């Protein structure tokens, strides 16, 4: 099954990156401004257009979500963020796994994830991020 | 074999997008400023860090390159740009196919391709693109 893969390097500690993935303030800061729910291990996060169950959360190392509600193509897929400290930065190895088919929407989501991971980088490095609804647009009418 | 997929929508005709993929001026404008070689069908384009042979070029519809020299992980991979006009814009369905393994460098390239496709969009919509060496940086030291 095809996966979306990305990597960004952030001038911030793994602790700060982990916090931005596991707190409402963090998630609201770089992905979806209206995020609610419980971003801790075992909780379910409500991003509005989708809900993610937190199935793994190893402090400062790994966060993994399973999509339990949302776009049909997303339900059952998993999103993971592996954090690796090297070369004086925290690298995020990102994966959105288990898509059934490489549909056009998957192409769209791949590009969109890149912009959100850079938004996360910008949040931590400069405080100037672009979460939805101020997200980077990637097509006319996005 | 894993692929990198992306999609952007551009407020420009398929003709203009195709031209930006098949001329030196176009390629220099959004990807690599120092591009040389022959970007026409059957030609080989020299992007400095890699060389791509143009194996398919269907006017205003499709461009496909094969990497014939460059990073070890890239040699033999194929990069394609399918152009689709819908909803008053040209969508590029991008694929960098035939990676042997989903190595960390593939994660990096996936994010980087997203920034370059948005650079192409910006070139055609506003004239303000960011080709290498003025590319969007995605990690410390990029």
Boltz contact constraints between the chains, C-beta under 6 A:
constraints:
  - contact:
      token1: [A, 5]
      token2: [B, 102]
      max_distance: 6.0
  - contact:
      token1: [A, 5]
      token2: [B, 106]
      max_distance: 6.0
  - contact:
      token1: [A, 5]
      token2: [B, 107]
      max_distance: 6.0
  - contact:
      token1: [A, 5]
      token2: [B, 110]
      max_distance: 6.0
  - contact:
      token1: [A, 6]
      token2: [B, 107]
      max_distance: 6.0
  - contact:
      token1: [A, 6]
      token2: [B, 110]
      max_distance: 6.0
  - contact:
      token1: [A, 6]
      token2: [B, 111]
      max_distance: 6.0
  - contact:
      token1: [A, 7]
      token2: [B, 107]
      max_distance: 6.0
  - contact:
      token1: [A, 7]
      token2: [B, 108]
      max_distance: 6.0
  - contact:
      token1: [A, 7]
      token2: [B, 111]
      max_distance: 6.0
  - contact:
      token1: [A, 8]
      token2: [B, 138]
      max_distance: 6.0
  - contact:
      token1: [A, 9]
      token2: [B, 139]
      max_distance: 6.0
  - contact:
      token1: [A, 9]
      token2: [B, 140]
      max_distance: 6.0
  - contact:
      token1: [A, 11]
      token2: [B, 140]
      max_distance: 6.0
  - contact:
      token1: [A, 89]
      token2: [B, 140]
      max_distance: 6.0
  - contact:
      token1: [A, 93]
      token2: [B, 107]
      max_distance: 6.0
  - contact:
      token1: [A, 102]
      token2: [B, 5]
      max_distance: 6.0
  - contact:
      token1: [A, 106]
      token2: [B, 5]
      max_distance: 6.0
  - contact:
      token1: [A, 107]
      token2: [B, 5]
      max_distance: 6.0
  - contact:
      token1: [A, 107]
      token2: [B, 6]
      max_distance: 6.0
  - contact:
      token1: [A, 107]
      token2: [B, 7]
      max_distance: 6.0
  - contact:
      token1: [A, 107]
      token2: [B, 93]
      max_distance: 6.0
  - contact:
      token1: [A, 108]
      token2: [B, 7]
      max_distance: 6.0
  - contact:
      token1: [A, 110]
      token2: [B, 5]
      max_distance: 6.0
  - contact:
      token1: [A, 110]
      token2: [B, 6]
      max_distance: 6.0
  - contact:
      token1: [A, 111]
      token2: [B, 6]
      max_distance: 6.0
  - contact:
      token1: [A, 111]
      token2: [B, 7]
      max_distance: 6.0
  - contact:
      token1: [A, 111]
      token2: [B, 114]
      max_distance: 6.0
  - contact:
      token1: [A, 114]
      token2: [B, 111]
      max_distance: 6.0
  - contact:
      token1: [A, 114]
      token2: [B, 114]
      max_distance: 6.0
  - contact:
      token1: [A, 138]
      token2: [B, 8]
      max_distance: 6.0
  - contact:
      token1: [A, 139]
      token2: [B, 9]
      max_distance: 6.0
  - contact:
      token1: [A, 140]
      token2: [B, 9]
      max_distance: 6.0
  - contact:
      token1: [A, 140]
      token2: [B, 11]
      max_distance: 6.0
  - contact:
      token1: [A, 140]
      token2: [B, 89]
      max_distance: 6.0
